[in-house]
Amino acid sequence: MAVLQFAVLVAFSQTWFDIGLKGGIGSSFMYNSQIFKNQDIVHKFKPGYTFGGKLGFNFIQEHQITFDVMKTTYNQAFTYTPADGPTGSENLREYTFGGLDMLVMYRTNRSGTYFEIGPQWSTYSTVKFSDNGSTAFTEENVSKMIKKSNFGMAVGFGGYIFGTDNFGVATGLRFNYMFNDMATAEGNDANFPILKDTGESNPTHNLGVLFVIEMNYDFGYLVSSRCGQRTKLFVF
């Protein structure tokens, strides 16, 4: 019992918290297998942005659990050949989504680098839509084709740039993949995001990649290092 109590004391004596601001820029990819079968519609990458904060709980020096809340906007565009257009002509269709991303991430920090993985829940509170080749669909009816929330997984990695004992800046990449079909029943009926009848309906999953920069401040230390200063972690 004494050994167990000592182990618990040692484990908790190495814990601390951190808070941070983070932002990122990147792109997204709405994957639907029909798009690769249908040569008339082609993905066109558009930039996306995210900004928010995090709260981290650090334990046993190299391990951390973080809770991120990010306000995110991302865009996906397609070029397509109109059914009655001349050969080589193209129209542009664009979707813009805005909402919140909430993530609970496990992160490991070693030798100035980090790796993180965890679930992501996203909400889509605003949807914008434009199509310069058709007036058959409006923002109002397209917004009804898209679910208001989605669940997925995020993975990231990066490294420490600079900092002090309790402040640090890190950069890295974060990837996310949403497990659920983005389309509602109404969206499936309209064959979202292709929006034309092809005789089938396949799920649409969003894949995103972001370059992220973080600024973190450590607080709530429960122990000091042997020299009397708080233990410094490379990334946070």
GIKA-V364421 format. One record per backbone hydrogen bond with DSSP energy under -0.5 kcal/mol. NH is the residue of the N-H (numbers start at 1). CO is the residue of the C=O. E is the energy in kcal/mol with one decimal. If there is no record, write none. Layout:
NH CO E
NH CO E
//
This chain:
5 1 -2.6
6 2 -2.0
7 3 -2.4
8 4 -2.4
9 5 -2.2
10 6 -2.5
11 7 -2.4
12 8 -2.5
13 9 -1.7
14 11 -1.1
15 12 -1.3
16 58 -1.6
17 219 -2.6
18 56 -1.9
19 217 -2.3
20 54 -1.7
21 215 -2.1
22 52 -2.3
23 213 -2.0
24 50 -2.5
25 211 -1.8
26 48 -2.2
27 209 -2.1
28 46 -0.6
28 75 -0.5
29 207 -2.6
31 29 -1.0
31 205 -3.0
32 30 -0.5
35 32 -1.8
36 32 -0.6
36 33 -0.6
37 33 -1.0
38 34 -2.4
39 37 -0.8
41 38 -1.3
42 79 -2.8
44 77 -2.7
46 75 -0.6
48 26 -2.4
49 73 -3.2
50 24 -2.0
51 71 -1.8
52 22 -2.6
53 69 -2.0
54 20 -1.8
55 67 -1.9
56 18 -3.3
57 65 -3.2
58 16 -3.1
58 56 -0.5
59 63 -2.8
60 11 -0.6
61 14 -0.7
62 60 -3.2
63 59 -1.2
64 107 -2.1
65 57 -2.4
66 105 -2.6
67 55 -2.4
68 103 -2.5
69 53 -2.3
70 101 -2.9
71 51 -3.2
72 70 -0.7
72 99 -2.7
73 49 -2.7
74 97 -2.2
76 95 -2.5
77 44 -1.5
78 93 -3.0
79 42 -2.4
80 91 -2.1
81 40 -1.8
82 80 -0.6
85 82 -1.3
89 86 -2.1
91 80 -2.6
93 78 -2.9
94 130 -2.8
95 76 -3.1
96 128 -2.4
97 74 -2.8
98 126 -2.3
99 72 -2.3
101 70 -3.0
102 121 -2.7
103 68 -2.2
104 119 -1.5
105 66 -2.4
105 103 -0.5
106 117 -2.9
107 64 -3.1
107 105 -0.5
108 115 -2.6
109 62 -2.8
110 113 -2.4
113 110 -2.1
114 158 -2.3
115 108 -1.9
116 156 -2.7
117 106 -2.1
118 154 -2.0
119 104 -0.6
120 152 -2.3
121 102 -2.8
122 150 -2.7
123 100 -2.6
124 148 -2.6
125 98 -1.4
125 123 -0.6
126 98 -2.2
128 96 -2.8
130 94 -2.0
132 92 -2.0
134 131 -0.9
142 138 -2.3
143 139 -2.4
144 140 -0.8
145 142 -1.5
146 143 -0.9
147 182 -3.0
150 122 -2.4
152 120 -3.0
153 177 -2.3
154 118 -3.0
155 175 -2.8
156 116 -2.4
157 173 -2.1
158 114 -1.8
159 171 -2.5
160 112 -2.5
161 169 -3.1
162 169 -1.0
164 167 -2.9
168 216 -2.2
169 162 -2.5
170 214 -1.8
171 159 -2.0
172 212 -2.2
173 157 -2.6
174 210 -2.4
175 155 -3.6
176 208 -2.2
177 153 -2.5
178 206 -2.4
179 151 -2.2
179 177 -0.5
180 151 -1.0
182 204 -2.3
184 145 -2.3
188 184 -2.4
189 185 -2.0
190 186 -1.5
191 188 -0.9
192 187 -2.7
194 191 -1.1
195 191 -2.3
205 31 -2.3
207 29 -2.3
208 176 -2.6
209 27 -2.4
210 174 -2.4
211 25 -2.9
212 172 -3.0
212 210 -0.6
213 23 -2.6
214 170 -3.0
215 21 -2.7
216 168 -2.8
217 19 -3.2
218 166 -2.5
219 17 -3.2
222 15 -1.5
225 229 -3.7
228 225 -2.3
//
